């Protein structure tokens, strides 16, 4: 005697229903919102191993936001400032933002020409460390260099660095905001673009304005350093 099809399929339907996850119809939880941690401009200190004896930086307590002002005058030696990334964020930063504005461009400064032209109105360093090895990307505001150019690639046992011309020329005296993805930048510059490459600890941010090679005045302002995580 032939059984009705509906009766035959009923157990199969029950089995399929049991195989479904119990939360199949529940909405997925949205990802946790990103947070922001500011790096206070007062936290920047002279990096003595890379600096001359006289600092030409000052903090301007502007009502809108305090900022660092750099005014290099020859024949001073170059001075670099640095701030540490909080230890708990060294593997979790998604974006780095900052504002800067060039005030005086060093005469014919072009970091990619190097030598007597290797001065910048403004520089921001993003730095990582793995063991004894330091990795840095030097983002510069150039006088006349080609925007977007990558140059001065340094590779040795202890230091790996690329220079990137992020801005060039004017307008002067106008704040510009920059944003980079530090992990993506590290992989692009130092791991051949491998999206799965390990990224070492993001340990610090540096800044510098100089005019010692061109023997000219160089000046810029820096503000609003933010880590998005």
GILINBEL-V370023 format. One record per residue. N is the residue number from 1. NEAR is the number of other C-alpha atoms within 10 Angstrom. Layout:
N:NEAR
N:NEAR
This chain:
1:3
2:4
3:7
4:8
5:8
6:8
7:9
8:10
9:10
10:10
11:11
12:11
13:10
14:10
15:10
16:9
17:11
18:10
19:8
20:10
21:9
22:9
23:8
24:8
25:8
26:8
27:7
28:8
29:6
30:6
31:6
32:6
33:7
34:10
35:11
36:15
37:15
38:13
39:19
40:14
41:19
42:12
43:10
44:18
45:15
46:19
47:15
48:12
49:8
50:11
51:15
52:14
53:11
54:11
55:17
56:18
57:21
58:13
59:16
60:13
61:10
62:8
63:6
64:6
65:10
66:16
67:21
68:20
69:20
70:26
71:20
72:27
73:18
74:15
75:12
76:16
77:18
78:22
79:23
80:24
81:21
82:20
83:19
84:16
85:19
86:13
87:10
88:8
89:16
90:18
91:14
92:14
93:22
94:17
95:17
96:20
97:17
98:19
99:17
100:24
101:23
102:28
103:21
104:23
105:27
106:29
107:19
108:18
109:29
110:24
111:26
112:21
113:13
114:13
115:12
116:15
117:22
118:19
119:33
120:34
121:31
122:28
123:25
124:23
125:22
126:23
127:23
128:23
129:18
130:13
131:8
132:8
133:13
134:17
135:25
136:24
137:22
138:23
139:21
140:27
141:30
142:29
143:26
144:21
145:22
146:17
147:15
148:14
149:13
150:18
151:16
152:14
153:13
154:12
155:12
156:9
157:8
158:12
159:13
160:18
161:21
162:18
163:22
164:23
165:24
166:19
167:23
168:21
169:18
170:16
171:11
172:12
173:13
174:12
175:16
176:13
177:12
178:13
179:13
180:13
181:13
182:20
183:21
184:17
185:15
186:24
187:17
188:14
189:19
190:18
191:15
192:10
193:13
194:13
195:11
196:8
197:15
198:11
199:19
200:18
201:20
202:25
203:20
204:17
205:20
206:20
207:24
208:25
209:32
210:32
211:28
212:22
213:20
214:20
215:18
216:19
217:19
218:27
219:24
220:26
221:24
222:24
223:21
224:18
225:20
226:19
227:21
228:16
229:16
